[in-house]
Amino acid sequence: MSGPLPYYRVLESKLAPLLSAHGFDLLSSFQVQWYNAKVAPQYKVLDYGRGNTLGIMVGNTRALWEPFLLYCRDQPELLNVEHPLDTYAERSISAAVDSCSIALPHALLMVGRWPPEVLGQTAAHVSGLAYLSHKTRHCLHPKFGPWVALRAVLVVDCDGPEAPPPPFPFEITDEATCGDPSVTELFQRLSRATEQASGEADCGLSSTWRGWVELRDTFKVGREYRYTDQQIEYHYTKSKELLRSCVDSLGGRADTAACADTA
């Protein structure tokens, strides 16, 4: 007879539906110590003095786009903040964590902040969520390929998994995806162009983002889960004009429509 589920599994089962409702449909647990062993000292995260500390990686596929747009429609002030999607992610993930009423010490670290709170790609790799390519610096999910984004790591003062995740499938490793020299050449060319344009908005991506999409499109795994064109463009450009246009296309607020139906 199997014993009770370890606490990290129980917490996963509580978090998963709460996060998924807001478009954050990827979740993977790991030991913080696995992550800390791979990063420079300034990027290590707290481990509460334990030998095994739980970390939970949170990410999303294209499933994020519609809930995000609906939230912007119903909370239009979000369109006026500097980074609407980052704000939405922090609000939604924080609310999900709070709803779990975790009695143990814990901390939510958001990916993408500067200076970094956590290196999301490394955390995703050690958790088994996505393979980090050392030749293209992209994370590849076994099912969704490059069409994923990394949002946060929850660290909890309890045990994480005992055993590391299984090896990644061969088809998403560098050996399989970067056999054609043109792939790494494209990455190197884009890296140079983005660095040269780094004086522009958003670290030069505003002028090179279509090339980065071309690089993502070279990966075979996950092609059927490619982001929509609007989601891709916003992912790279963070265009407020595009976001407003997408939100406007949704029509009026859901509660307003409901009132009209009962009038």
Helices and strands as residue ranges (DSSP letters): H 7-20, E 26-31, H 32-36, G 41-43, E 54-60, G 62-64, H 65-74, G 76-80, H 84-99, E 106-110, H 120-127, E 131-132, E 139-140, E 149-156, G 170-172, H 174-177, H 181-196, G 201-204, H 205-216, G 223-225, H 229-237, H 240-248, H 254-262
